């Protein structure tokens, strides 16, 4: 079944000759193009705040990498993640936000206007909303880096095809791990889920499906210590956390779903982070730096829902607008 | 039955509404159409219907050997996306799923003939004195892949020395095997250098220079 997605944002907006990005100060720069950033852009645009949104490498954020979203209000039949992301983008564009597909490489929040750099361009703005989201956590074990793209993957929908009739390992026990393990049974001959506890964290319906699937086998109470291979992966070394014993499990691929971590390296030293690396904010989405606000998964270790990210994006935009009003020159 | 539904057609029509110039899609298939050849041809024709700036020419890979050679087409299904000149922008395999967005982007880009790249990148690309060939392996279900494809295509538009192919890994298993593709996007530069994942522009540029060194 063929489908056709229009998930890339339209880029005409940035081509305006009189609004070259180098030589003007925006009212607001939003870092991140997921539901939080795009909702902030919708609100800011409607408030006539001159807004630039830098999407990062996956426009639409994690939503664009989600098969179907069934719990965003207004779509009773569910909606495909990429389509929802596209609708957010359309709506943000309609209210005038300028959307640019680029990665932020550096920020300087020490003086206002703040500076946000991508490789190649320096942008300036009176306020910033950080909505940089979260990315898949890595294991940090030997072999992981070496075999990335050669047997190690964090995207089953991207790479599942390469494991037709092969054996794969999924590391993790949450909802992502389990839904992707079930997805991988379409291709792989056997899917081995390695989980560090003796029960799954995933929601009941996912657990039931996985436990009933004859292609899925579980290795409980175990962590991956090393990924082994020659040119490509051929096995993983696993340690049982209860007995301390190690064993080697043969596999052609390793899919990692060991949770998410906030994308905050760029902001360390300039914004207050908590012990887990999330940006600290108050109820009004303010950070420790006046004029810098935060929204979405980059500050949310608890819920990580599209609707909640969108809600915090709206709050951040409203607060940024107030800040601009209070700090504008008469 | 059409491949693009009414809603998508409407959006594509809007997106292609103000193309900066004419675009030709040279599509290669053969008499006994390969897997996805028929769909790729149909897709090209349906997209062309949505803008009066776009035309499609359908060639037979065997019978039109000369044309294939002229455009360096070496496998099918193939689409060469050509603007005022042939910048070397190619699609091998059907641009469905997420790659449909990169096809629309490629059309707009060759129409304008202007890549959206940084000054540093443009400087390196205009100074090239040997050919560079990008092969970006993708699957249609990979949301990170269009970024890599678009970047390679932009570099092709920026320099006559650069050509850039999207290669749909599932349709060309022998190539996937040859280049050891087990994850996408995987960008192969001049057979020698390769990059895993959707790397930013600066990193791709670095790899390109590494491939030439």
Contacts between the chains, C-beta under 8 A, distances in Angstrom:
chain1	res1	chain2	res2	distance
A	2	B	3	6.2
A	2	B	39	6.3
A	2	B	94	7.1
A	2	B	96	4.6
A	2	B	97	7.7
A	2	B	140	7.9
A	3	B	96	6.6
A	3	B	97	6.0
A	3	B	140	8.0
A	4	B	3	7.0
A	4	B	4	6.0
A	4	B	8	5.7
A	4	B	43	7.9
A	4	B	96	5.9
A	4	B	97	7.1
A	4	B	100	4.0
A	5	B	97	5.9
A	5	B	98	5.2
A	5	B	100	5.8
A	5	B	101	5.9
A	6	B	8	6.8
A	6	B	11	5.6
A	6	B	12	7.3
A	6	B	15	7.3
A	6	B	100	6.9
A	6	B	101	5.4
A	6	B	104	7.2
A	7	B	98	6.2
A	7	B	101	5.4
A	7	B	143	6.8
A	7	B	146	7.6
A	8	B	101	4.0
A	8	B	102	7.1
A	8	B	104	7.6
A	8	B	105	6.0
A	8	B	146	5.8
A	8	B	150	7.6
A	10	B	15	6.3
A	11	B	116	7.0
A	12	B	18	7.8
A	14	B	116	8.0
A	57	B	144	7.0
A	57	B	147	6.0
A	57	B	198	5.2
A	57	B	200	7.0
A	58	B	143	6.2
A	58	B	144	6.2
A	58	B	147	7.7
A	58	B	198	7.5
A	60	B	143	7.6
A	64	B	143	4.8
A	65	B	143	4.8
A	65	B	144	7.9
A	82	B	98	7.3
A	82	B	143	6.8
A	101	B	147	7.4
A	103	B	200	5.0
A	119	B	118	6.4
A	119	B	120	7.9
A	119	B	200	6.3
A	119	B	201	6.2
A	119	B	202	4.4
A	120	B	118	3.1
A	120	B	119	6.8
A	120	B	120	6.6
A	120	B	121	7.8
A	120	B	201	7.4
A	120	B	202	8.0
A	121	B	118	7.3
A	148	B	183	7.4
A	148	B	196	5.7
A	148	B	197	7.4
A	149	B	182	6.7
A	149	B	183	4.0
A	149	B	186	6.0
A	149	B	196	3.1
A	149	B	197	6.6
A	150	B	180	6.6
A	150	B	182	5.3
A	150	B	183	7.0
A	150	B	196	7.7
A	151	B	182	5.7
A	151	B	183	7.9
A	152	B	183	7.7
A	153	B	182	7.8
A	153	B	183	5.0
A	155	B	142	6.8
A	155	B	144	7.1
A	155	B	183	7.7
A	157	B	141	4.6
A	157	B	142	7.1
A	157	B	143	7.8
A	158	B	139	5.8
A	158	B	141	6.3
A	158	B	142	3.8
A	158	B	143	7.6
A	158	B	144	6.8
A	158	B	145	7.2
A	158	B	183	6.9
A	158	B	184	5.3
A	159	B	139	7.3
A	159	B	142	7.8
A	159	B	182	6.8
A	159	B	183	4.6
A	159	B	184	6.3
A	160	B	141	8.0
A	161	B	139	5.6
A	161	B	141	7.9
A	161	B	169	7.1
A	161	B	170	5.5
A	162	B	169	7.4
A	162	B	176	7.3
A	162	B	181	7.0
A	162	B	182	4.8
A	162	B	183	7.0
A	231	B	180	6.8
A	232	B	180	7.0
A	232	B	182	6.2
A	253	B	182	7.1
